[in-house]
Amino acid sequence: VLVHNHPTGCVKPSREDIQLTKRFARCCEIIGIDMLDHIIVGDGYRSLKEAGYL
């Protein structure tokens, strides 16, 4: 599980967040690790898995 914060409080994934998620997922796949989720924390949280990016 990858977790990072947005100091602004907005938990909407940026284009860079989405690209990073896809890159990490591919790297994990290559080495045989399951990437379970990428969570953005701010004023609440957002799961990129729930959002359909994983």
PDB file of N, CA, C, O and CB in Angstrom:
ATOM      1  N   VAL A   1       0.859  -1.177   0.000  1.00  0.00           N
ATOM      2  CA  VAL A   1       0.000   0.000   0.000  1.00  0.00           C
ATOM      3  C   VAL A   1       0.900   1.233   0.000  1.00  0.00           C
ATOM      4  O   VAL A   1       1.788   1.375   0.840  1.00  0.00           O
ATOM      5  CB  VAL A   1      -0.974   0.002   1.234  1.00  0.00           C
ATOM      6  N   LEU A   2       0.653   2.105  -0.946  1.00  0.00           N
ATOM      7  CA  LEU A   2       1.369   3.374  -1.053  1.00  0.00           C
ATOM      8  C   LEU A   2       0.455   4.454  -0.484  1.00  0.00           C
ATOM      9  O   LEU A   2      -0.720   4.533  -0.841  1.00  0.00           O
ATOM     10  CB  LEU A   2       1.781   3.691  -2.549  1.00  0.00           C
ATOM     11  N   VAL A   3       1.000   5.285   0.403  1.00  0.00           N
ATOM     12  CA  VAL A   3       0.218   6.367   1.015  1.00  0.00           C
ATOM     13  C   VAL A   3       1.035   7.650   0.946  1.00  0.00           C
ATOM     14  O   VAL A   3       2.232   7.653   1.232  1.00  0.00           O
ATOM     15  CB  VAL A   3      -0.166   6.028   2.500  1.00  0.00           C
ATOM     16  N   HIS A   4       0.375   8.735   0.566  1.00  0.00           N
ATOM     17  CA  HIS A   4       1.030  10.044   0.654  1.00  0.00           C
ATOM     18  C   HIS A   4      -0.020  11.104   0.974  1.00  0.00           C
ATOM     19  O   HIS A   4      -1.222  10.859   0.875  1.00  0.00           O
ATOM     20  CB  HIS A   4       1.781  10.392  -0.674  1.00  0.00           C
ATOM     21  N   ASN A   5       0.457  12.279   1.357  1.00  0.00           N
ATOM     22  CA  ASN A   5      -0.482  13.343   1.724  1.00  0.00           C
ATOM     23  C   ASN A   5      -0.470  14.471   0.699  1.00  0.00           C
ATOM     24  O   ASN A   5       0.487  14.655  -0.054  1.00  0.00           O
ATOM     25  CB  ASN A   5      -0.146  13.896   3.111  1.00  0.00           C
ATOM     26  N   HIS A   6      -1.560  15.208   0.703  1.00  0.00           N
ATOM     27  CA  HIS A   6      -1.668  16.458  -0.044  1.00  0.00           C
ATOM     28  C   HIS A   6      -1.806  17.558   1.008  1.00  0.00           C
ATOM     29  O   HIS A   6      -2.866  17.682   1.622  1.00  0.00           O
ATOM     30  CB  HIS A   6      -2.900  16.448  -1.068  1.00  0.00           C
ATOM     31  N   PRO A   7      -0.769  18.352   1.230  1.00  0.00           N
ATOM     32  CA  PRO A   7      -0.813  19.392   2.257  1.00  0.00           C
ATOM     33  C   PRO A   7      -1.955  20.392   2.077  1.00  0.00           C
ATOM     34  O   PRO A   7      -2.376  21.030   3.042  1.00  0.00           O
ATOM     35  CB  PRO A   7       0.487  20.131   2.272  1.00  0.00           C
ATOM     36  N   THR A   8      -2.458  20.532   0.852  1.00  0.00           N
ATOM     37  CA  THR A   8      -3.568  21.461   0.621  1.00  0.00           C
ATOM     38  C   THR A   8      -4.870  20.940   1.210  1.00  0.00           C
ATOM     39  O   THR A   8      -5.820  21.698   1.409  1.00  0.00           O
ATOM     40  CB  THR A   8      -3.744  21.713  -0.872  1.00  0.00           C
ATOM     41  N   GLY A   9      -4.906  19.628   1.491  1.00  0.00           N
ATOM     42  CA  GLY A   9      -6.118  19.022   2.032  1.00  0.00           C
ATOM     43  C   GLY A   9      -6.997  18.384   0.977  1.00  0.00           C
ATOM     44  O   GLY A   9      -7.840  17.548   1.300  1.00  0.00           O
ATOM     45  N   CYS A  10      -6.816  18.761  -0.279  1.00  0.00           N
ATOM     46  CA  CYS A  10      -7.611  18.201  -1.380  1.00  0.00           C
ATOM     47  C   CYS A  10      -7.127  16.780  -1.666  1.00  0.00           C
ATOM     48  O   CYS A  10      -5.940  16.560  -1.907  1.00  0.00           O
ATOM     49  CB  CYS A  10      -7.506  19.094  -2.667  1.00  0.00           C
ATOM     50  N   VAL A  11      -8.044  15.825  -1.638  1.00  0.00           N
ATOM     51  CA  VAL A  11      -7.648  14.430  -1.857  1.00  0.00           C
ATOM     52  C   VAL A  11      -7.915  13.948  -3.286  1.00  0.00           C
ATOM     53  O   VAL A  11      -7.792  12.757  -3.573  1.00  0.00           O
ATOM     54  CB  VAL A  11      -8.379  13.536  -0.880  1.00  0.00           C
ATOM     55  N   LYS A  12      -8.273  14.853  -4.162  1.00  0.00           N
ATOM     56  CA  LYS A  12      -8.471  14.484  -5.569  1.00  0.00           C
ATOM     57  C   LYS A  12      -7.115  14.114  -6.172  1.00  0.00           C
ATOM     58  O   LYS A  12      -6.159  14.882  -6.059  1.00  0.00           O
ATOM     59  CB  LYS A  12      -9.142  15.656  -6.375  1.00  0.00           C
ATOM     60  N   PRO A  13      -7.022  12.936  -6.817  1.00  0.00           N
ATOM     61  CA  PRO A  13      -5.743  12.546  -7.406  1.00  0.00           C
ATOM     62  C   PRO A  13      -5.347  13.465  -8.565  1.00  0.00           C
ATOM     63  O   PRO A  13      -6.155  13.767  -9.443  1.00  0.00           O
ATOM     64  CB  PRO A  13      -5.809  11.099  -7.890  1.00  0.00           C
ATOM     65  N   SER A  14      -4.100  13.896  -8.544  1.00  0.00           N
ATOM     66  CA  SER A  14      -3.582  14.704  -9.650  1.00  0.00           C
ATOM     67  C   SER A  14      -3.179  13.782 -10.799  1.00  0.00           C
ATOM     68  O   SER A  14      -3.124  12.564 -10.637  1.00  0.00           O
ATOM     69  CB  SER A  14      -2.369  15.574  -9.189  1.00  0.00           C
ATOM     70  N   ARG A  15      -2.908  14.357 -11.929  1.00  0.00           N
ATOM     71  CA  ARG A  15      -2.432  13.576 -13.075  1.00  0.00           C
ATOM     72  C   ARG A  15      -1.149  12.839 -12.700  1.00  0.00           C
ATOM     73  O   ARG A  15      -0.951  11.684 -13.079  1.00  0.00           O
ATOM     74  CB  ARG A  15      -2.193  14.493 -14.309  1.00  0.00           C
ATOM     75  N   GLU A  16      -0.281  13.517 -11.953  1.00  0.00           N
ATOM     76  CA  GLU A  16       0.971  12.903 -11.520  1.00  0.00           C
ATOM     77  C   GLU A  16       0.713  11.743 -10.561  1.00  0.00           C
ATOM     78  O   GLU A  16       1.400  10.724 -10.631  1.00  0.00           O
ATOM     79  CB  GLU A  16       1.872  13.946 -10.854  1.00  0.00           C
ATOM     80  N   ASP A  17      -0.264  11.881  -9.670  1.00  0.00           N
ATOM     81  CA  ASP A  17      -0.615  10.789  -8.752  1.00  0.00           C
ATOM     82  C   ASP A  17      -1.054   9.554  -9.529  1.00  0.00           C
ATOM     83  O   ASP A  17      -0.657   8.434  -9.206  1.00  0.00           O
ATOM     84  CB  ASP A  17      -1.733  11.230  -7.784  1.00  0.00           C
ATOM     85  N   ILE A  18      -1.860   9.762 -10.537  1.00  0.00           N
ATOM     86  CA  ILE A  18      -2.374   8.650 -11.347  1.00  0.00           C
ATOM     87  C   ILE A  18      -1.232   7.986 -12.117  1.00  0.00           C
ATOM     88  O   ILE A  18      -1.154   6.759 -12.176  1.00  0.00           O
ATOM     89  CB  ILE A  18      -3.469   9.146 -12.331  1.00  0.00           C
ATOM     90  N   GLN A  19      -0.358   8.784 -12.700  1.00  0.00           N
ATOM     91  CA  GLN A  19       0.790   8.233 -13.429  1.00  0.00           C
ATOM     92  C   GLN A  19       1.698   7.446 -12.489  1.00  0.00           C
ATOM     93  O   GLN A  19       2.148   6.351 -12.829  1.00  0.00           O
ATOM     94  CB  GLN A  19       1.587   9.360 -14.118  1.00  0.00           C
ATOM     95  N   LEU A  20       1.968   8.000 -11.312  1.00  0.00           N
ATOM     96  CA  LEU A  20       2.812   7.328 -10.324  1.00  0.00           C
ATOM     97  C   LEU A  20       2.192   6.004  -9.895  1.00  0.00           C
ATOM     98  O   LEU A  20       2.892   4.999  -9.771  1.00  0.00           O
ATOM     99  CB  LEU A  20       3.032   8.230  -9.102  1.00  0.00           C
ATOM    100  N   THR A  21       0.893   6.003  -9.669  1.00  0.00           N
ATOM    101  CA  THR A  21       0.190   4.785  -9.277  1.00  0.00           C
ATOM    102  C   THR A  21       0.359   3.704 -10.334  1.00  0.00           C
ATOM    103  O   THR A  21       0.650   2.553 -10.007  1.00  0.00           O
ATOM    104  CB  THR A  21      -1.299   5.072  -9.045  1.00  0.00           C
ATOM    105  N   LYS A  22       0.182   4.062 -11.579  1.00  0.00           N
ATOM    106  CA  LYS A  22       0.311   3.083 -12.664  1.00  0.00           C
ATOM    107  C   LYS A  22       1.740   2.571 -12.786  1.00  0.00           C
ATOM    108  O   LYS A  22       1.953   1.388 -13.051  1.00  0.00           O
ATOM    109  CB  LYS A  22      -0.133   3.699 -13.990  1.00  0.00           C
ATOM    110  N   ARG A  23       2.723   3.451 -12.594  1.00  0.00           N
ATOM    111  CA  ARG A  23       4.132   3.026 -12.656  1.00  0.00           C
ATOM    112  C   ARG A  23       4.473   2.079 -11.513  1.00  0.00           C
ATOM    113  O   ARG A  23       5.100   1.041 -11.723  1.00  0.00           O
ATOM    114  CB  ARG A  23       5.066   4.249 -12.616  1.00  0.00           C
ATOM    115  N   PHE A  24       4.056   2.443 -10.299  1.00  0.00           N
ATOM    116  CA  PHE A  24       4.311   1.573  -9.151  1.00  0.00           C
ATOM    117  C   PHE A  24       3.632   0.224  -9.331  1.00  0.00           C
ATOM    118  O   PHE A  24       4.228  -0.809  -9.027  1.00  0.00           O
ATOM    119  CB  PHE A  24       3.829   2.236  -7.857  1.00  0.00           C
ATOM    120  N   ALA A  25       2.405   0.215  -9.816  1.00  0.00           N
ATOM    121  CA  ALA A  25       1.677  -1.040 -10.022  1.00  0.00           C
ATOM    122  C   ALA A  25       2.416  -1.923 -11.021  1.00  0.00           C
ATOM    123  O   ALA A  25       2.519  -3.134 -10.825  1.00  0.00           O
ATOM    124  CB  ALA A  25       0.240  -0.763 -10.514  1.00  0.00           C
ATOM    125  N   ARG A  26       2.926  -1.325 -12.082  1.00  0.00           N
ATOM    126  CA  ARG A  26       3.676  -2.094 -13.085  1.00  0.00           C
ATOM    127  C   ARG A  26       4.970  -2.639 -12.491  1.00  0.00           C
ATOM    128  O   ARG A  26       5.314  -3.798 -12.723  1.00  0.00           O
ATOM    129  CB  ARG A  26       3.986  -1.221 -14.318  1.00  0.00           C
ATOM    130  N   CYS A  27       5.689  -1.823 -11.729  1.00  0.00           N
ATOM    131  CA  CYS A  27       6.926  -2.282 -11.081  1.00  0.00           C
ATOM    132  C   CYS A  27       6.638  -3.433 -10.120  1.00  0.00           C
ATOM    133  O   CYS A  27       7.370  -4.423 -10.092  1.00  0.00           O
ATOM    134  CB  CYS A  27       7.607  -1.120 -10.326  1.00  0.00           C
ATOM    135  N   CYS A  28       5.590  -3.302  -9.348  1.00  0.00           N
ATOM    136  CA  CYS A  28       5.209  -4.368  -8.417  1.00  0.00           C
ATOM    137  C   CYS A  28       4.883  -5.649  -9.170  1.00  0.00           C
ATOM    138  O   CYS A  28       5.271  -6.739  -8.750  1.00  0.00           O
ATOM    139  CB  CYS A  28       4.006  -3.937  -7.562  1.00  0.00           C
ATOM    140  N   GLU A  29       4.176  -5.517 -10.273  1.00  0.00           N
ATOM    141  CA  GLU A  29       3.823  -6.681 -11.089  1.00  0.00           C
ATOM    142  C   GLU A  29       5.077  -7.389 -11.603  1.00  0.00           C
ATOM    143  O   GLU A  29       5.156  -8.617 -11.588  1.00  0.00           O
ATOM    144  CB  GLU A  29       2.933  -6.257 -12.270  1.00  0.00           C
ATOM    145  N   ILE A  30       6.043  -6.612 -12.053  1.00  0.00           N
ATOM    146  CA  ILE A  30       7.286  -7.172 -12.599  1.00  0.00           C
ATOM    147  C   ILE A  30       8.028  -7.995 -11.553  1.00  0.00           C
ATOM    148  O   ILE A  30       8.564  -9.058 -11.866  1.00  0.00           O
ATOM    149  CB  ILE A  30       8.193  -6.051 -13.120  1.00  0.00           C
ATOM    150  N   ILE A  31       8.062  -7.507 -10.307  1.00  0.00           N
ATOM    151  CA  ILE A  31       8.812  -8.224  -9.269  1.00  0.00           C
ATOM    152  C   ILE A  31       7.936  -9.161  -8.437  1.00  0.00           C
ATOM    153  O   ILE A  31       8.409  -9.752  -7.467  1.00  0.00           O
ATOM    154  CB  ILE A  31       9.492  -7.231  -8.353  1.00  0.00           C
ATOM    155  N   GLY A  32       6.678  -9.297  -8.808  1.00  0.00           N
ATOM    156  CA  GLY A  32       5.811 -10.274  -8.162  1.00  0.00           C
ATOM    157  C   GLY A  32       5.206  -9.857  -6.840  1.00  0.00           C
ATOM    158  O   GLY A  32       4.933 -10.699  -5.984  1.00  0.00           O
ATOM    159  N   ILE A  33       4.993  -8.562  -6.666  1.00  0.00           N
ATOM    160  CA  ILE A  33       4.374  -8.036  -5.442  1.00  0.00           C
ATOM    161  C   ILE A  33       3.001  -7.479  -5.795  1.00  0.00           C
ATOM    162  O   ILE A  33       2.841  -6.801  -6.810  1.00  0.00           O
ATOM    163  CB  ILE A  33       5.271  -6.931  -4.777  1.00  0.00           C
ATOM    164  N   ASP A  34       2.007  -7.769  -4.953  1.00  0.00           N
ATOM    165  CA  ASP A  34       0.673  -7.206  -5.162  1.00  0.00           C
ATOM    166  C   ASP A  34       0.609  -5.800  -4.584  1.00  0.00           C
ATOM    167  O   ASP A  34       0.843  -5.611  -3.390  1.00  0.00           O
ATOM    168  CB  ASP A  34      -0.412  -8.105  -4.521  1.00  0.00           C
ATOM    169  N   MET A  35       0.295  -4.818  -5.411  1.00  0.00           N
ATOM    170  CA  MET A  35       0.057  -3.461  -4.925  1.00  0.00           C
ATOM    171  C   MET A  35      -1.425  -3.375  -4.593  1.00  0.00           C
ATOM    172  O   MET A  35      -2.270  -3.413  -5.487  1.00  0.00           O
ATOM    173  CB  MET A  35       0.485  -2.365  -5.988  1.00  0.00           C
ATOM    174  N   LEU A  36      -1.734  -3.260  -3.322  1.00  0.00           N
ATOM    175  CA  LEU A  36      -3.116  -3.327  -2.880  1.00  0.00           C
ATOM    176  C   LEU A  36      -3.871  -2.021  -3.053  1.00  0.00           C
ATOM    177  O   LEU A  36      -5.065  -2.031  -3.349  1.00  0.00           O
ATOM    178  CB  LEU A  36      -3.164  -3.737  -1.453  1.00  0.00           C
ATOM    179  N   ASP A  37      -3.189  -0.895  -2.872  1.00  0.00           N
ATOM    180  CA  ASP A  37      -3.874   0.392  -2.969  1.00  0.00           C
ATOM    181  C   ASP A  37      -2.859   1.523  -2.962  1.00  0.00           C
ATOM    182  O   ASP A  37      -1.695   1.325  -2.613  1.00  0.00           O
ATOM    183  CB  ASP A  37      -4.881   0.566  -1.816  1.00  0.00           C
ATOM    184  N   HIS A  38      -3.301   2.688  -3.342  1.00  0.00           N
ATOM    185  CA  HIS A  38      -2.570   3.951  -3.206  1.00  0.00           C
ATOM    186  C   HIS A  38      -3.577   4.912  -2.603  1.00  0.00           C
ATOM    187  O   HIS A  38      -4.625   5.182  -3.190  1.00  0.00           O
ATOM    188  CB  HIS A  38      -1.977   4.485  -4.605  1.00  0.00           C
ATOM    189  N   ILE A  39      -3.251   5.420  -1.436  1.00  0.00           N
ATOM    190  CA  ILE A  39      -4.184   6.267  -0.695  1.00  0.00           C
ATOM    191  C   ILE A  39      -3.609   7.667  -0.564  1.00  0.00           C
ATOM    192  O   ILE A  39      -2.445   7.843  -0.204  1.00  0.00           O
ATOM    193  CB  ILE A  39      -4.486   5.672   0.699  1.00  0.00           C
ATOM    194  N   ILE A  40      -4.436   8.657  -0.859  1.00  0.00           N
ATOM    195  CA  ILE A  40      -4.072  10.060  -0.678  1.00  0.00           C
ATOM    196  C   ILE A  40      -4.780  10.551   0.580  1.00  0.00           C
ATOM    197  O   ILE A  40      -5.986  10.367   0.741  1.00  0.00           O
ATOM    198  CB  ILE A  40      -4.459  10.934  -1.938  1.00  0.00           C
ATOM    199  N   VAL A  41      -4.007  11.181   1.472  1.00  0.00           N
ATOM    200  CA  VAL A  41      -4.543  11.675   2.734  1.00  0.00           C
ATOM    201  C   VAL A  41      -4.506  13.198   2.722  1.00  0.00           C
ATOM    202  O   VAL A  41      -3.514  13.801   2.312  1.00  0.00           O
ATOM    203  CB  VAL A  41      -3.743  11.108   3.944  1.00  0.00           C
ATOM    204  N   GLY A  42      -5.577  13.805   3.169  1.00  0.00           N
ATOM    205  CA  GLY A  42      -5.677  15.261   3.290  1.00  0.00           C
ATOM    206  C   GLY A  42      -6.822  15.547   4.224  1.00  0.00           C
ATOM    207  O   GLY A  42      -6.824  15.069   5.359  1.00  0.00           O
ATOM    208  N   ASP A  43      -7.791  16.310   3.783  1.00  0.00           N
ATOM    209  CA  ASP A  43      -9.034  16.494   4.540  1.00  0.00           C
ATOM    210  C   ASP A  43      -9.913  15.288   4.219  1.00  0.00           C
ATOM    211  O   ASP A  43     -10.872  15.390   3.453  1.00  0.00           O
ATOM    212  CB  ASP A  43      -9.762  17.870   4.176  1.00  0.00           C
ATOM    213  N   GLY A  44      -9.577  14.157   4.809  1.00  0.00           N
ATOM    214  CA  GLY A  44     -10.180  12.876   4.477  1.00  0.00           C
ATOM    215  C   GLY A  44      -9.154  12.042   3.735  1.00  0.00           C
ATOM    216  O   GLY A  44      -7.950  12.260   3.877  1.00  0.00           O
ATOM    217  N   TYR A  45      -9.621  11.097   2.952  1.00  0.00           N
ATOM    218  CA  TYR A  45      -8.703  10.271   2.173  1.00  0.00           C
ATOM    219  C   TYR A  45      -9.377   9.842   0.879  1.00  0.00           C
ATOM    220  O   TYR A  45     -10.596   9.934   0.731  1.00  0.00           O
ATOM    221  CB  TYR A  45      -8.246   9.036   2.983  1.00  0.00           C
ATOM    222  N   ARG A  46      -8.558   9.374  -0.052  1.00  0.00           N
ATOM    223  CA  ARG A  46      -9.064   8.869  -1.330  1.00  0.00           C
ATOM    224  C   ARG A  46      -8.267   7.626  -1.703  1.00  0.00           C
ATOM    225  O   ARG A  46      -7.038   7.660  -1.743  1.00  0.00           O
ATOM    226  CB  ARG A  46      -8.968   9.957  -2.455  1.00  0.00           C
ATOM    227  N   SER A  47      -8.955   6.551  -1.969  1.00  0.00           N
ATOM    228  CA  SER A  47      -8.347   5.304  -2.420  1.00  0.00           C
ATOM    229  C   SER A  47      -8.338   5.291  -3.943  1.00  0.00           C
ATOM    230  O   SER A  47      -9.387   5.387  -4.579  1.00  0.00           O
ATOM    231  CB  SER A  47      -9.110   4.066  -1.855  1.00  0.00           C
ATOM    232  N   LEU A  48      -7.159   5.173  -4.517  1.00  0.00           N
ATOM    233  CA  LEU A  48      -7.093   5.107  -5.973  1.00  0.00           C
ATOM    234  C   LEU A  48      -7.583   3.760  -6.486  1.00  0.00           C
ATOM    235  O   LEU A  48      -7.980   3.651  -7.646  1.00  0.00           O
ATOM    236  CB  LEU A  48      -5.667   5.361  -6.451  1.00  0.00           C
ATOM    237  N   LYS A  49      -7.563   2.740  -5.644  1.00  0.00           N
ATOM    238  CA  LYS A  49      -8.164   1.458  -6.036  1.00  0.00           C
ATOM    239  C   LYS A  49      -9.675   1.624  -6.165  1.00  0.00           C
ATOM    240  O   LYS A  49     -10.267   1.202  -7.158  1.00  0.00           O
ATOM    241  CB  LYS A  49      -7.822   0.340  -5.003  1.00  0.00           C
ATOM    242  N   GLU A  50     -10.299   2.238  -5.159  1.00  0.00           N
ATOM    243  CA  GLU A  50     -11.747   2.466  -5.206  1.00  0.00           C
ATOM    244  C   GLU A  50     -12.130   3.367  -6.377  1.00  0.00           C
ATOM    245  O   GLU A  50     -13.225   3.254  -6.929  1.00  0.00           O
ATOM    246  CB  GLU A  50     -12.231   3.087  -3.890  1.00  0.00           C
ATOM    247  N   ALA A  51     -11.213   4.265  -6.750  1.00  0.00           N
ATOM    248  CA  ALA A  51     -11.474   5.186  -7.860  1.00  0.00           C
ATOM    249  C   ALA A  51     -11.252   4.522  -9.224  1.00  0.00           C
ATOM    250  O   ALA A  51     -11.525   5.124 -10.262  1.00  0.00           O
ATOM    251  CB  ALA A  51     -10.582   6.419  -7.734  1.00  0.00           C
ATOM    252  N   GLY A  52     -10.754   3.278  -9.215  1.00  0.00           N
ATOM    253  CA  GLY A  52     -10.590   2.546 -10.462  1.00  0.00           C
ATOM    254  C   GLY A  52      -9.236   2.674 -11.137  1.00  0.00           C
ATOM    255  O   GLY A  52      -9.084   2.266 -12.289  1.00  0.00           O
ATOM    256  N   TYR A  53      -8.249   3.232 -10.448  1.00  0.00           N
ATOM    257  CA  TYR A  53      -6.928   3.397 -11.050  1.00  0.00           C
ATOM    258  C   TYR A  53      -6.019   2.201 -10.825  1.00  0.00           C
ATOM    259  O   TYR A  53      -4.920   2.150 -11.377  1.00  0.00           O
ATOM    260  CB  TYR A  53      -6.272   4.629 -10.508  1.00  0.00           C
ATOM    261  N   LEU A  54      -6.456   1.243 -10.029  1.00  0.00           N
ATOM    262  CA  LEU A  54      -5.696   0.004  -9.791  1.00  0.00           C
ATOM    263  C   LEU A  54      -6.551  -1.175 -10.136  1.00  0.00           C
ATOM    264  O   LEU A  54      -6.109  -2.317 -10.011  1.00  0.00           O
ATOM    265  CB  LEU A  54      -5.214  -0.097  -8.330  1.00  0.00           C
TER     266      LEU A  54
END
